[in-house]
Amino acid sequence: MPLNDVMEEYRSKLKLINDISIKPEIKAKKIKKALRKYCSEEKLESEEVLMLVDNTLLRSAKQGMIITSEMLYSFSEISGKFSIRLNDINSVSPQVRKVLGNAQLGIVVNDKFFISLPGMTENSNFIRDYIEWEGVFFRQELTPAIVYFSIFLHKILDCKLVLEKESDPGKPPWYNN
C-alpha cells in the first residue's frame, strides 16, 4: 500500500498533534521554507512532501521534519541536518535529551541520529488512549505526542520501536557538520 494511503489511515489521530501537517493540508509557504532548510541539496518538488512536522514556535517551518514517499529529512539547530531513505530506517526511539539543562524531546533513528522535535508536547487523553490501544507503556518523561508519533513511524516504516531509555548520548551537538 502506498505511503500516502497509510498516512491517510492515521490522519485524524495525527491531527491531534499541532506540529504535524499531512498532504494536502500543508501550506505551500511552509513547504518552500522547509525544502530550503532541510533539503537544499536535493531537487524536491513541493508535491513530493507527504508530511511536514513544524518545530518552530512561530510556525515558520524553518526547523522540523519532512517525509516524502522515499525519504525523511530533518533540520534543527540542535540536531543539525539529517536525511535518510525510509527503507534504511531500522528503528525509532522516542527520547529526551538534555540541552543546556533543558529537556529536548526527539526521536533517535537507527540508534544513532537524533531528530529534535521539541514541539511535540500534546498530552491529550485521546492520544493517551490511542497509545494504550496499541499496547504501549511509556516513560513518564516522554509526552504522549512524541510516543504516538514514534508508534506511527514504527507502523508505516515497519521498523523496530525502542521504548527503553537510551544510555548517555553525550553533550550536544549530536551531529558532525
Secondary structure as the mmCIF struct_conf table of DSSP 4:
data_model
#
loop_
_struct_conf.conf_type_id
_struct_conf.id
_struct_conf.beg_label_comp_id
_struct_conf.beg_label_asym_id
_struct_conf.beg_label_seq_id
_struct_conf.end_label_comp_id
_struct_conf.end_label_asym_id
_struct_conf.end_label_seq_id
HELX_RH_AL_P HELX_RH_AL_P1 LEU A 3 LEU A 14
TURN_TY1_P TURN_TY1_P1 LYS A 15 LEU A 16
BEND BEND1 ILE A 17 ILE A 17
TURN_TY1_P TURN_TY1_P2 ASN A 18 ASP A 19
STRN STRN1 ILE A 20 ILE A 22
TURN_TY1_P TURN_TY1_P3 LYS A 23 PRO A 24
BEND BEND2 GLU A 25 ILE A 26
HELX_RH_AL_P HELX_RH_AL_P2 ALA A 28 TYR A 38
TURN_TY1_P TURN_TY1_P4 SER A 40 GLU A 41
BEND BEND3 GLU A 42 GLU A 42
HELX_RH_3T_P HELX_RH_3T_P1 SER A 46 GLU A 48
STRN STRN2 MET A 51 ASP A 54
TURN_TY1_P TURN_TY1_P5 LEU A 57 LEU A 58
BEND BEND4 ARG A 59 ARG A 59
BEND BEND5 LYS A 62 GLN A 63
STRN STRN3 GLY A 64 ILE A 67
BEND BEND6 SER A 69 GLU A 70
STRN STRN4 MET A 71 SER A 76
TURN_TY1_P TURN_TY1_P6 GLU A 77 SER A 79
STRN STRN5 GLY A 80 ARG A 85
HELX_RH_3T_P HELX_RH_3T_P2 LEU A 86 ASP A 88
STRN STRN6 SER A 91 VAL A 99
TURN_TY1_P TURN_TY1_P7 LEU A 100 GLY A 101
STRN STRN7 ASN A 102 VAL A 109
TURN_TY1_P TURN_TY1_P8 ASN A 110 LYS A 112
STRN STRN8 PHE A 113 SER A 116
TURN_TY1_P TURN_TY1_P9 PRO A 118 GLY A 119
HELX_RH_AL_P HELX_RH_AL_P3 ASN A 125 TRP A 133
TURN_TY1_P TURN_TY1_P10 GLU A 134 GLY A 135
TURN_TY1_P TURN_TY1_P11 GLN A 140 GLU A 141
BEND BEND7 LEU A 142 LEU A 142
HELX_RH_AL_P HELX_RH_AL_P4 PRO A 144 LEU A 157
TURN_TY1_P TURN_TY1_P12 ASP A 158 ASP A 158
STRN STRN9 LYS A 160 LEU A 161
BEND BEND8 GLU A 164 GLU A 164
HELX_LH_PP_P HELX_LH_PP_P1 LYS A 165 ASP A 168
BEND BEND9 LYS A 171 PRO A 172
HELX_LH_PP_P HELX_LH_PP_P2 PRO A 173 PRO A 173
BEND BEND10 TYR A 175 TYR A 175
#
